[in-house]
């Protein structure tokens, strides 16, 4: 056994693959336990649960129908469990890295060290930061990974000596090419990567005469031309898409109406995105993440970077000491890496730019920085090879360290986002045993973590409150913006679709949720007497008076969010007692509020946001516990004018609660507003 292990470690390819695997795990795998569901994941989960797995096919019928088929199959295996999707996405990240490594070793077998480190750069590249959004982005990783595997099998078919392996590899290559093209149309630029690598590999094989090289390329490339042409014909002339972002006729009209502007844009944006993906991505994202990181997160990121750097240095040591074989690298492929990498980047970004989109380094959700990655890794490694050997290693190790740190901090950011989401929906169940159908829930998160689409709210809310078969969400939602604020003021009703899911929104049925700061609990705004945090945004305060807390059904039995999606119930900290006190306040159960207040004192719990003591203050007054109410006022409320002013403005008139509430309006107003 010992001899077998020693033999394995003396196999350089095994050691290189082990380095790639460990780098993938450290960079993208260690943070998986803190990650969850995000953005587009929610309508997929809701549709899969409420309409069945077959609905995922029709869900994508408007733009990428084959993607729906893949989703439907994968969902049957992975289900709703968060970690399944995270591990599946991680697997494809690794497969993509191995496919890229395979390509490099086929073309540059003599350059072991640089091909391995180029693959490490490929794995840690900080220009693609949406890996944690695994439910949605596994599609991108799967499409990209299968594209790279297609190219690798094509090259292996040329290299293979036995006809049977040539046939098998060629068939797999073509099948995988069809697969990735029908998933993401903008990845068609990777066919440019196929062409340049095919031509260069044949050239290295000794086909140097131009006419002979052209014939050999055409002999092996024609089938991929047919596949691409067939896909383009289907996409342009047969398939009719209904989604504006992938509407070919609309895009064609833009070019025909203003050809000059569109061509100029194509050239300039391609140049910009070339620089963004190849150069700026290594520094812009890391700077943004490092400069805003908490010290605790920064320590973990540096530790992860140190682990990967240590593994890279160990690999270098083993090569230099001959523990693993290292063929003498007599050639420096810097020119080949640079020009091939540059061509691949341009080919990859060009279809994206041509379709009216582009790489955006400011948005961690975007995925257009992924598929140029093979060219980026080659281009940057080629630039590093221009340096002297010692400086070269320092530069590569520094880039790897910076990138791993950035990826670790990126995972922390996504983890914080999930904490907000998960905490919000659990707290909602503490506060709202049930919510009436046709309610319009708006959840307003802190800056940097704001929700972007309505389904990020109605997805989780309906999965919790309305599980089971449904054709449309029973509880609706919208994102609070300056535009939707007008819809609230006008009490509009709007109809639209989230893909093929029909949505009706009645803005007169608003239930507003706000998280003013990172230390706040969720605040469900009661429009009859809104209580705002000192740090509450003016947008929330503008529409808070229109929030109907009676959309909550207080007498129902509270649901338990499914653990496979939302995890286990969080600890019963201050927020639990605050939500339960707010629920008791809604029912006028001041005895319960008093009991909850006494429990917070016994457990020594304190509010992270002073506005959260108001239900307890009201309860103490209504129970006649005036001394305790005054003490609470002096500790948490006095001097906080930004909190008191809007509340006291509403209290200038008696809220008019039912007599059975026994709401001591005069005393509350006196203690709160005249003290």
ZATOR-191189 format. One record per residue (C-alpha): residue number from 0; x, z, y. Coordinates in steps of 0.5 Angstrom, whole numbers, plus 500, padded with zeros to 3 digits. Example, Ala and Ser with C-alpha at 12.3 -4.5 7.8 and 13.67 -1.06 7.14 Angstrom:
<lumtis>
   n   X   Z   Y
   0 525 516 491
   1 527 514 498
</lumtis>
This chain:
<lumtis>
   n   X   Z   Y
   0 500 500 500
   1 506 502 505
   2 509 495 503
   3 503 491 505
   4 502 495 511
   5 509 494 513
   6 508 486 511
   7 502 486 516
   8 506 489 522
   9 511 484 521
  10 507 478 521
  11 507 476 529
  12 500 473 529
  13 497 479 526
  14 500 484 531
  15 498 479 537
  16 491 479 534
  17 491 486 534
  18 493 487 541
  19 488 482 543
  20 483 486 539
  21 485 493 542
  22 485 490 549
  23 478 488 548
  24 476 495 546
  25 479 499 551
  26 477 494 557
  27 470 493 555
  28 468 497 549
  29 470 504 551
  30 465 505 557
  31 459 502 552
  32 456 509 551
  33 454 510 559
  34 451 503 559
  35 444 501 559
  36 439 495 560
  37 439 491 567
  38 436 486 571
  39 433 480 566
  40 434 485 560
  41 427 488 562
  42 422 482 562
  43 426 480 555
  44 424 487 552
  45 417 487 555
  46 416 480 552
  47 419 482 545
  48 415 488 544
  49 408 486 548
  50 408 479 546
  51 412 479 540
  52 419 475 538
  53 416 468 538
  54 414 469 545
  55 422 469 547
  56 421 462 545
  57 416 460 550
  58 419 465 555
  59 425 460 556
  60 421 453 555
  61 421 452 563
  62 429 451 563
  63 433 452 557
  64 428 452 551
  65 434 452 546
  66 436 459 549
  67 429 462 547
  68 430 460 540
  69 437 464 540
  70 434 470 543
  71 428 470 538
  72 433 470 532
  73 438 475 535
  74 432 480 538
  75 429 480 531
  76 436 483 528
  77 438 487 534
  78 431 490 536
  79 431 494 542
  80 437 499 541
  81 442 499 547
  82 448 499 543
  83 446 493 539
  84 446 489 545
  85 452 492 548
  86 456 491 541
  87 454 484 540
  88 456 482 547
  89 463 485 546
  90 463 481 539
  91 463 475 543
  92 468 477 548
  93 473 478 542
  94 471 472 539
  95 472 468 545
  96 479 471 546
  97 481 469 539
  98 478 462 540
  99 482 461 546
 100 488 464 543
 101 487 459 537
 102 487 454 542
 103 494 456 545
 104 497 457 538
 105 495 450 536
 106 498 447 542
 107 504 451 544
 108 506 454 537
 109 513 456 539
 110 511 460 545
 111 509 466 542
 112 510 471 547
 113 506 467 553
 114 500 465 549
 115 499 472 547
 116 499 475 554
 117 495 469 557
 118 490 471 552
 119 490 478 554
 120 489 475 561
 121 483 472 559
 122 480 478 556
 123 481 482 562
 124 480 477 567
 125 476 481 573
 126 472 475 576
 127 467 476 571
 128 464 483 571
 129 457 482 568
 130 459 484 561
 131 455 491 562
 132 449 487 563
 133 449 485 555
 134 442 483 554
 135 442 478 559
 136 450 476 559
 137 451 475 551
 138 448 468 552
 139 453 466 557
 140 459 470 552
 141 456 466 546
 142 455 459 549
 143 462 460 552
 144 465 463 545
 145 462 457 541
 146 465 452 546
 147 472 454 545
 148 471 455 538
 149 468 447 538
 150 475 445 542
 151 479 450 537
 152 476 447 531
 153 477 440 534
 154 484 441 534
 155 485 444 528
 156 482 438 525
 157 487 434 527
 158 492 439 525
 159 490 440 518
 160 493 436 512
 161 487 436 507
 162 481 431 508
 163 476 436 506
 164 479 441 512
 165 479 435 517
 166 472 434 515
 167 469 441 515
 168 473 443 522
 169 470 436 525
 170 463 438 523
 171 463 445 525
 172 466 443 532
 173 461 438 533
 174 455 443 531
 175 458 448 536
 176 458 443 542
 177 451 441 541
 178 450 449 541
 179 453 451 547
 180 451 445 551
 181 443 446 550
 182 444 453 552
 183 447 452 558
 184 447 446 562
 185 452 447 567
 186 458 449 562
 187 458 441 560
 188 464 441 565
 189 468 444 558
 190 468 437 556
 191 473 436 561
 192 477 442 558
 193 476 438 551
 194 479 432 553
 195 485 434 557
 196 487 439 551
 197 486 433 546
 198 490 428 550
 199 495 433 551
 200 496 435 544
 201 496 428 541
 202 502 427 546
 203 505 433 544
 204 504 430 537
 205 508 424 539
 206 503 419 541
 207 506 418 548
 208 505 410 549
 209 499 410 554
 210 495 405 550
 211 496 408 543
 212 494 415 546
 213 488 412 549
 214 486 409 542
 215 487 416 539
 216 483 420 544
 217 477 415 544
 218 478 415 536
 219 477 423 536
 220 473 424 543
 221 467 419 542
 222 463 423 538
 223 463 428 543
 224 461 423 549
 225 455 421 544
 226 453 428 544
 227 454 430 551
 228 450 423 553
 229 445 425 549
 230 444 432 552
 231 444 429 559
 232 439 423 557
 233 434 429 554
 234 436 433 560
 235 435 428 566
 236 429 423 563
 237 426 427 557
 238 425 435 559
 239 421 437 564
 240 423 443 567
 241 419 448 571
 242 424 453 574
 243 426 451 581
 244 434 453 580
 245 434 448 574
 246 430 442 577
 247 434 436 576
 248 429 432 580
 249 429 436 586
 250 437 436 586
 251 437 429 586
 252 433 428 592
 253 437 433 596
 254 443 428 594
 255 439 422 596
 256 436 425 602
 257 443 427 605
 258 449 424 601
 259 454 425 606
 260 453 432 607
 261 452 433 599
 262 459 430 598
 263 463 434 603
 264 460 440 600
 265 462 438 593
 266 469 437 595
 267 469 443 600
 268 466 448 595
 269 470 446 589
 270 476 447 593
 271 473 454 595
 272 471 456 588
 273 478 453 585
 274 481 458 589
 275 476 464 588
 276 477 464 581
 277 484 462 580
 278 487 467 585
 279 482 471 589
 280 478 474 583
 281 485 478 581
 282 485 481 588
 283 478 481 591
 284 474 485 586
 285 480 490 584
 286 480 491 591
 287 473 493 592
 288 472 497 586
 289 479 501 587
 290 477 502 595
 291 471 505 593
 292 472 509 587
 293 471 516 586
 294 478 520 584
 295 475 522 577
 296 473 515 576
 297 480 512 578
 298 483 517 573
 299 480 514 567
 300 481 507 570
 301 488 508 571
 302 488 511 564
 303 485 505 561
 304 490 500 564
 305 496 505 562
 306 493 504 555
 307 493 496 555
 308 500 496 559
 309 503 500 553
 310 500 496 548
 311 503 490 551
 312 510 493 552
 313 510 495 545
 314 508 488 543
 315 514 485 547
 316 519 491 544
 317 517 488 537
 318 518 481 539
 319 525 483 542
 320 527 487 537
 321 525 482 531
 322 521 487 528
 323 516 481 528
 324 519 474 528
 325 520 471 535
 326 522 464 535
 327 526 462 540
 328 522 460 546
 329 527 454 548
 330 522 451 553
 331 518 454 559
 332 511 451 559
 333 510 453 566
 334 508 445 568
 335 504 444 563
 336 500 451 564
 337 499 450 571
 338 496 442 571
 339 492 443 565
 340 489 450 568
 341 488 447 574
 342 484 441 571
 343 480 445 567
 344 478 450 573
 345 476 444 577
 346 472 441 571
 347 469 447 570
 348 466 449 577
 349 464 442 579
 350 458 442 575
 351 456 448 578
 352 457 446 585
 353 454 439 584
 354 448 443 581
 355 447 447 588
 356 450 453 586
 357 457 457 586
 358 462 462 584
 359 460 469 588
 360 465 474 588
 361 461 479 592
 362 456 479 586
 363 458 482 580
 364 451 480 577
 365 453 472 577
 366 456 469 571
 367 459 463 574
 368 466 466 574
 369 466 466 566
 370 467 459 563
 371 473 457 568
 372 476 463 565
 373 481 459 560
 374 483 454 566
 375 484 460 570
 376 488 464 565
 377 493 458 564
 378 494 457 571
 379 496 464 573
 380 500 464 567
 381 504 458 569
 382 505 461 576
 383 508 467 573
 384 512 463 568
 385 516 460 575
 386 519 467 576
 387 525 469 573
 388 524 473 566
 389 524 480 568
 390 520 479 574
 391 515 475 570
 392 514 480 565
 393 513 485 571
 394 508 480 574
 395 504 479 568
 396 504 487 566
 397 501 488 574
 398 496 483 573
 399 494 486 567
 400 494 493 569
 401 490 491 576
 402 485 488 572
 403 483 493 566
 404 483 498 572
 405 478 494 575
 406 474 492 569
 407 474 500 568
 408 471 502 575
 409 466 496 574
 410 463 499 568
 411 463 506 572
 412 459 502 577
 413 454 499 572
 414 454 506 568
 415 451 509 575
 416 446 504 576
 417 444 506 569
 418 443 513 571
 419 439 511 576
 420 434 507 572
 421 434 512 566
 422 433 518 570
 423 428 514 575
 424 423 513 569
 425 424 519 565
 426 423 523 572
 427 417 519 573
 428 414 521 566
 429 415 528 568
 430 411 527 575
 431 406 522 572
 432 403 523 566
 433 399 516 566
 434 398 511 572
 435 392 507 573
 436 392 500 571
 437 393 495 576
 438 397 500 580
 439 403 497 584
 440 409 501 583
 441 415 500 588
 442 422 503 586
 443 427 504 592
 444 434 505 589
 445 440 507 594
 446 444 502 597
 447 448 498 592
 448 444 499 587
 449 437 496 589
 450 433 493 584
 451 432 485 585
 452 426 483 582
 453 419 486 580
 454 420 486 573
 455 426 491 573
 456 420 496 575
 457 414 493 571
 458 418 492 565
 459 420 499 564
 460 414 502 566
 461 409 498 562
 462 414 499 556
 463 413 507 557
 464 406 507 559
 465 403 501 556
 466 406 500 549
 467 403 495 544
 468 401 488 545
 469 399 485 551
 470 399 478 555
 471 401 481 562
 472 403 487 564
 473 398 492 566
 474 401 496 571
 475 404 491 576
 476 410 492 581
 477 414 489 587
 478 421 490 590
 479 420 493 597
 480 423 489 602
 481 422 487 610
 482 417 482 607
 483 413 485 602
 484 412 491 607
 485 408 486 611
 486 404 485 604
 487 403 492 604
 488 401 493 611
 489 396 487 610
 490 394 490 603
 491 394 483 600
 492 393 480 593
 493 398 475 590
 494 399 471 584
 495 405 469 581
 496 409 468 575
 497 415 471 572
 498 417 465 567
 499 411 464 563
 500 408 471 564
 501 402 471 569
 502 403 477 575
 503 397 479 579
 504 399 484 585
 505 394 488 589
 506 398 491 595
 507 393 496 596
 508 394 500 590
 509 401 502 592
 510 405 507 588
 511 412 508 592
 512 418 511 589
 513 424 513 593
 514 431 515 591
 515 434 517 598
 516 441 519 596
 517 445 520 590
 518 443 527 590
 519 436 526 590
 520 431 526 585
 521 426 521 585
 522 420 522 591
 523 413 519 589
 524 411 519 596
 525 404 521 597
 526 401 517 603
 527 396 523 605
 528 402 527 607
 529 408 524 606
 530 415 528 605
 531 421 524 607
 532 428 526 606
 533 433 527 612
 534 436 521 609
 535 430 516 608
 536 430 509 610
 537 426 507 616
 538 423 502 611
 539 420 507 606
 540 417 511 612
 541 414 505 615
 542 410 504 608
 543 410 511 606
 544 403 512 609
 545 400 507 604
 546 402 510 598
 547 397 512 593
 548 399 518 589
 549 392 518 586
 550 394 512 582
 551 397 518 578
 552 392 520 572
 553 395 528 572
 554 390 530 566
 555 393 525 561
 556 398 527 556
 557 405 524 558
 558 408 519 554
 559 415 520 551
 560 420 514 553
 561 422 510 547
 562 429 513 545
 563 432 507 543
 564 431 504 550
 565 431 510 555
 566 436 515 551
 567 434 522 549
 568 431 526 555
 569 435 529 560
 570 436 536 561
 571 431 540 565
 572 435 541 571
 573 432 542 578
 574 429 535 578
 575 424 537 572
 576 422 543 576
 577 421 539 582
 578 417 533 579
 579 413 538 575
 580 411 542 582
 581 409 536 585
 582 404 534 579
 583 401 541 580
 584 401 540 587
 585 397 534 586
 586 392 538 582
 587 392 544 587
 588 395 548 581
 589 399 553 586
 590 399 558 580
 591 403 553 576
 592 407 552 583
 593 409 559 583
 594 411 560 576
 595 416 554 577
 596 419 556 583
 597 420 563 579
 598 423 559 574
 599 428 555 578
 600 430 562 581
 601 431 565 574
 602 435 559 572
 603 439 559 579
 604 437 551 580
 605 438 549 587
 606 435 542 591
 607 440 537 592
 608 435 534 597
 609 432 540 602
 610 425 536 602
 611 424 537 595
 612 423 545 597
 613 416 543 600
 614 412 543 594
 615 414 550 593
 616 414 552 600
 617 406 550 600
 618 405 553 593
 619 408 560 596
 620 404 560 602
 621 398 558 599
 622 399 564 594
 623 400 569 600
 624 407 570 598
 625 409 569 606
 626 416 573 606
 627 418 568 600
 628 416 562 604
 629 419 564 610
 630 426 565 607
 631 425 559 603
 632 424 555 610
 633 430 559 613
 634 434 557 608
 635 432 549 607
 636 428 547 612
 637 429 550 619
 638 434 546 623
 639 432 539 619
 640 429 536 624
 641 429 529 621
 642 425 532 615
 643 420 536 619
 644 418 531 625
 645 414 526 620
 646 411 531 616
 647 409 535 622
 648 406 529 625
 649 402 528 619
 650 400 535 619
 651 397 535 626
 652 391 534 623
 653 388 538 617
 654 389 533 611
 655 382 535 609
 656 384 537 602
 657 378 539 597
 658 376 546 598
 659 377 548 591
 660 385 546 593
 661 385 553 597
 662 390 549 602
 663 392 554 607
 664 393 549 613
 665 394 553 619
 666 399 558 616
 667 403 552 613
 668 403 548 620
 669 405 555 623
 670 411 556 619
 671 413 549 618
 672 412 546 625
 673 412 552 630
 674 417 556 627
</lumtis>
